[in-house]
């Protein structure tokens, strides 16, 4: 059976994802679609709208055959490390290809850009340093330095987020000497960061989340932008847990961690850079909400996303010593769910997997999974008190979801 891999968050699964899934399966002529999906905290440094188990069910009901969890140590990282973890999982699961959405839509432009970056590495590094010295963030400095260097239209626009991720996926394939074949499809109609609906059927996850949290401001619902299964699961989750997760649900916990930790302890948090701990601690004392706190700490040098990821690590008390090793490859395959077709693939192929397959957490003793468990426990703090215990236990008791 031929498998194509997708690297996803599905926060939530929408019509654009459905298009990407079907286009990927067709382009790869695949029998099976395997998704590597971030857990409860995401690459932009946010809690997922709803739990990984509900998002897994969304994926399976909408055409994915197997869902593996992207571990916390990769899911809450910059693009390079995020890509390392995801590609290593798809390689271990014997995917023949990956297909990602991009603003470019042309795989040759990715390959040309990678070669050009190798040739111009010294000049690019000098350019990045120059622009960072002006006070801009690393991603912005990289995009500016690359734009300054290039003399052709055959290269990627590195100011576009999905182009950046796609580039890192291919670089990870090359670093890991993987035989995975990279492919890309053009994102349709909506851009990654769009906050408003610009199409009749396709919308970004950002705009959908904004509509969910402020439907009156958006002036319309989300029904036309998501499959029926997504709508049903969103309603079911809200009815049961009485909320969708967002940073404000965790603000009191983050504020407590910041105010009651010493600056020496905060310095040990992953991605904490010298001096930031003082800025964050002072802002936490003065702020009444997470939004207010972020507005106080934001600078040109640090992107909103970069600061949110740091906040996730503070919230989960994740130390540098826990994260500064094993960032090249995943060490296990955590199975979250499968269809009948996915189970057939696992039965035929799992003997050839190069990483241990984890379907029951209690039987797996790998230390690396402790970060996922801790993140799941912290995520559960966001729900009402009488439901916390249920969500705490789910991490250990929930078997992989099976859709016949």
C-alpha positions in Angstrom: 0.0 0.0 0.0 1.4 3.4 -1.0 1.2 6.1 1.6 1.4 9.9 1.3 2.2 12.0 4.4 0.6 15.2 5.5 2.0 17.5 8.3 -1.0 19.2 10.0 -2.6 20.9 13.0 -6.3 20.9 11.9 -7.2 23.7 14.2 -9.9 23.0 13.1 -10.2 20.8 10.0 -11.8 23.0 7.2 -12.6 22.9 3.5 -9.1 24.1 2.6 -7.7 21.0 4.4 -10.2 18.8 2.6 -8.9 20.2 -0.7 -5.3 19.7 0.3 -6.0 16.1 1.4 -7.7 15.0 -1.8 -5.2 16.8 -4.0 -2.3 15.2 -2.1 -3.8 11.7 -2.4 -4.4 12.2 -6.1 -0.9 13.7 -6.8 0.8 10.9 -5.0 -1.5 8.2 -6.3 -1.6 7.0 -2.7 -3.8 4.3 -1.1 -3.3 5.7 2.4 -3.1 9.2 3.9 -1.0 9.5 7.0 -1.2 12.7 9.0 1.4 13.8 11.6 -0.6 16.2 13.8 0.5 18.5 16.6 -0.8 17.6 20.0 -2.6 20.0 22.4 -0.2 23.0 21.9 0.7 24.3 18.5 3.6 25.7 16.5 2.4 29.3 16.8 2.5 29.0 20.6 -1.2 28.5 21.2 -3.4 25.9 22.9 -5.4 24.0 20.2 -9.1 25.0 19.9 -10.1 21.5 20.9 -8.2 18.5 22.1 -6.0 16.3 20.0 -8.5 13.4 20.3 -11.4 15.5 18.8 -9.1 16.8 16.1 -8.0 13.2 15.3 -11.6 12.2 14.9 -12.2 15.2 12.6 -9.2 14.1 10.5 -10.4 10.4 10.2 -14.0 11.4 9.4 -12.7 13.7 6.6 -10.4 11.3 4.8 -7.2 10.8 6.7 -6.4 7.1 7.4 -3.8 7.3 10.2 -3.0 10.0 12.7 0.3 10.1 14.6 1.0 12.8 17.2 3.8 15.2 16.6 5.5 15.3 20.0 5.5 18.5 22.1 9.3 18.9 21.7 8.8 19.4 17.9 5.2 20.8 17.8 6.0 23.9 19.7 9.2 24.9 17.8 10.5 27.1 15.0 10.1 25.7 11.5 13.4 23.8 11.3 12.8 21.7 14.4 9.1 21.3 13.7 10.1 19.9 10.3 12.7 17.5 11.7 10.2 15.8 14.0 7.4 15.5 11.4 9.6 14.2 8.6 11.3 11.6 10.9 7.8 10.3 11.8 6.7 10.0 8.2 10.0 8.3 7.3 9.7 5.8 10.1 6.1 5.1 9.1 7.3 4.3 5.5 5.6 7.1 3.6 6.7 7.3 0.0 5.9 11.0 -0.3 4.8 14.1 1.5 2.6 16.8 0.1 2.3 20.2 1.6 0.3 23.3 0.8 2.3 26.4 -0.2 1.9 29.8 -1.6 4.3 28.8 -4.4 2.7 25.6 -5.5 5.8 24.7 -7.6 8.2 22.1 -6.1 11.0 23.2 -8.5 11.1 26.7 -6.9 11.8 25.0 -3.5 14.6 22.9 -4.9 16.2 25.9 -6.7 15.9 28.0 -3.5 17.6 25.4 -1.4 20.5 25.1 -3.8 20.8 28.9 -4.0 20.9 29.2 -0.2 23.7 26.7 0.0 25.7 28.6 -2.6 25.1 32.0 -0.9 25.2 30.8 2.7 27.9 33.2 3.8 26.3 36.2 2.2 22.9 35.2 3.5 24.2 34.9 7.1 25.9 38.3 6.8 22.6 39.8 5.5 20.6 38.2 8.3 23.0 39.6 10.9 22.8 43.1 9.3 19.0 43.2 9.4 18.8 41.7 12.9 21.1 44.5 14.1 18.4 47.0 12.9 16.1 45.4 15.5 13.8 43.1 13.3 13.0 39.5 14.1 14.9 36.6 12.7 12.2 35.5 10.3 11.9 39.1 9.0 15.7 39.4 8.7 15.9 36.2 6.8 13.2 37.2 4.3 14.9 40.6 3.8 18.4 39.2 3.4 17.2 36.6 0.9 15.2 39.2 -1.1 18.3 41.4 -1.2 20.4 38.6 -2.6 18.2 37.0 -5.2 18.5 38.1 -8.8 15.7 35.9 -10.3 12.0 35.1 -9.9 12.7 31.4 -9.8 13.1 31.4 -6.0 10.6 31.3 -3.2 9.1 34.3 -1.4 10.4 33.6 2.1 8.0 36.1 3.6 5.2 33.5 3.2 4.7 31.1 6.1 3.8 28.0 4.2 6.7 28.5 1.8 9.0 28.7 4.8 7.6 25.4 6.3 7.8 23.7 2.9 11.4 24.7 2.5 12.2 23.3 6.0 10.4 20.0 5.1 12.6 19.5 2.1 15.8 20.5 4.0 14.8 17.9 6.8 14.4 15.2 4.1 17.9 16.0 2.8 19.4 16.2 6.3 17.9 12.8 7.3 18.9 11.2 4.0 15.2 10.2 3.6 13.8 8.7 0.4 10.5 10.6 0.8 9.5 12.4 -2.3 8.3 16.0 -1.6 5.3 17.4 -3.5 3.3 20.6 -3.1 -0.1 22.0 -3.9 -1.1 25.7 -4.0 -3.1 27.0 -1.1 -6.5 28.0 -2.4 -8.2 31.3 -1.9 -7.3 32.0 1.8 -3.9 33.0 3.1 -2.5 31.5 6.3 -2.9 34.6 8.5 -6.2 35.9 7.0 -8.5 37.1 9.8 -11.5 37.7 7.6 -13.5 35.5 5.1 -12.5 36.3 1.5 -14.1 33.3 -0.3 -17.5 31.6 -0.3 -16.2 28.2 0.7 -12.5 28.4 1.7 -11.2 30.2 4.7 -8.1 30.2 6.8 -8.1 28.4 10.2 -7.3 31.9 11.7 -10.4 33.5 10.3 -12.5 30.4 11.4 -11.2 30.6 14.9 -11.9 34.4 15.0 -15.5 33.7 13.9 -15.9 31.0 16.6 -14.7 33.3 19.4 -16.4 36.5 18.1 -19.3 35.5 15.8 -21.0 38.9 16.1 -17.9 40.8 15.0 -17.5 38.5 12.0 -21.2 38.8 11.0 -21.5 35.2 9.8 -21.1 31.6 10.9 -18.6 29.0 9.7 -20.9 26.4 8.2 -19.9 27.0 4.6 -16.2 26.8 5.5 -16.0 23.5 7.3 -17.2 19.9 6.5 -20.3 18.6 8.3 -18.2 16.3 10.5 -16.2 19.3 11.7 -19.2 21.3 12.6 -20.8 18.4 14.4 -17.6 17.7 16.5 -17.2 21.4 17.3 -20.7 21.5 18.6 -20.2 18.3 20.5 -17.0 19.5 22.1 -18.5 22.8 23.2 -21.6 21.2 24.6 -19.5 18.8 26.7 -16.5 20.9 27.8 -18.4 24.3 27.7 -15.6 26.1 25.9 -13.1 26.2 23.1 -9.5 26.5 24.3 -7.7 29.9 23.9 -4.9 31.6 25.8 -7.2 33.5 28.1 -8.3 30.2 29.7 -4.7 29.7 30.9 -3.8 33.3 31.7 -4.2 33.0 35.5 -1.9 29.9 35.5 0.7 31.7 33.3 0.5 34.8 35.5 1.0 32.8 38.6 4.0 31.0 37.2 5.6 34.3 36.1 5.0 36.1 39.4 5.9 33.3 41.8 9.0 32.1 39.9 12.4 33.6 40.6 14.2 35.2 37.7 16.9 32.5 38.1 14.2 29.8 37.6 12.7 31.6 34.6 16.2 31.8 33.0 16.1 27.9 32.8 12.9 27.9 30.7 13.4 26.8 27.1 13.7 29.7 24.7 14.2 32.2 27.5 16.8 34.7 26.4 18.8 36.8 28.8 16.8 39.8 30.0 13.4 38.6 28.8 12.5 37.1 32.2 12.5 40.5 33.8 10.4 42.0 31.0 7.8 39.2 31.2 7.7 39.3 35.0 7.1 43.0 35.1 4.4 42.8 32.4 2.6 39.9 34.2 2.2 42.0 37.4 0.6 44.8 35.4 -1.6 42.8 33.0 -5.2 41.7 33.5 -5.4 39.5 30.5 -3.2 37.5 28.2 -3.9 39.9 25.3 -2.8 42.8 27.4 0.3 40.9 28.6 1.3 40.1 25.0 0.9 43.7 23.9 3.2 44.8 26.7 6.0 42.4 25.9 5.9 42.5 22.1 8.9 44.1 20.4 10.2 44.3 16.8 12.9 41.8 17.6 10.6 39.1 19.0 7.6 38.0 16.9 4.3 37.4 18.6 4.6 33.7 17.7 8.1 33.4 19.2 6.8 35.0 22.5 3.7 32.8 22.6 5.9 29.7 22.2 8.0 30.9 25.2 4.8 31.4 27.2 3.8 27.8 26.4 7.1 26.6 27.8 6.7 28.8 30.9 3.1 27.4 31.4 4.3 23.8 31.1 7.6 24.5 33.1 9.7 23.1 30.2 13.4 23.6 30.9 16.2 24.0 28.5 17.8 20.9 29.8 14.7 18.9 28.8 14.5 20.3 25.2 18.1 20.9 24.1 18.7 17.3 23.1 17.1 15.0 20.6 15.7 17.8 18.3 16.8 16.0 15.1 14.4 13.1 15.0 11.4 11.7 16.9 12.0 8.5 19.0 8.5 7.0 18.8 5.2 6.9 16.8 2.2 7.8 19.0 -0.9 6.5 17.3 -3.9 8.7 17.9 -6.3 7.1 15.4 -7.0 5.1 12.3 -9.6 4.0 9.8 -10.2 0.5 8.6 -7.9 1.3 5.7 -5.3 2.7 8.1 -5.4 -0.4 10.2 -4.8 -2.6 7.2 -1.7 -0.5 6.3 -0.5 -0.8 9.9 -1.0 -4.6 9.9 1.0 -4.9 6.7 3.7 -2.4 7.3 4.4 -1.9 11.1 7.0 -4.6 11.1 9.1 -2.4 8.9 8.6 0.8 11.0 11.9 2.1 12.3 10.5 3.6 15.5 8.4 1.9 18.2 4.6 2.2 17.7 2.9 3.5 20.8 -0.9 2.8 21.1 -1.1 2.3 24.8 0.7 5.0 26.9 0.9 3.0 30.1 3.0 0.3 28.4 5.6 2.8 27.0 8.5 3.9 29.2 10.3 6.3 26.9 11.3 9.5 28.9 10.7 11.7 25.8 7.0 11.1 26.0 6.9 12.7 29.5 6.8 16.2 27.9 3.6 15.1 26.0 2.0 13.9 29.2 2.9 17.1 31.1 1.5 19.2 28.2 -1.7 17.2 28.2 -2.2 17.7 31.9 -1.6 21.5 31.6 -4.0 21.6 28.7 -6.7 20.0 30.9 -6.4 23.0 33.3 -8.3 25.1 30.8 -11.6 23.2 31.2 -14.2 23.7 34.0 -13.2 22.2 37.3 -15.7 19.3 37.2 -14.3 18.1 33.9 -10.6 18.4 34.6 -10.3 14.9 36.0 -11.9 13.4 32.9 -9.4 15.2 30.6 -6.5 14.3 32.9 -7.3 10.6 32.7 -8.0 10.7 28.9 -4.2 10.9 28.2 -3.7 7.5 29.7 -7.1 5.8 29.1 -8.0 6.8 25.6 -7.1 4.0 23.1 -6.4 5.0 19.5 -9.7 6.2 17.8 -11.0 3.7 15.3 -13.3 4.7 12.5 -14.7 1.8 10.5 
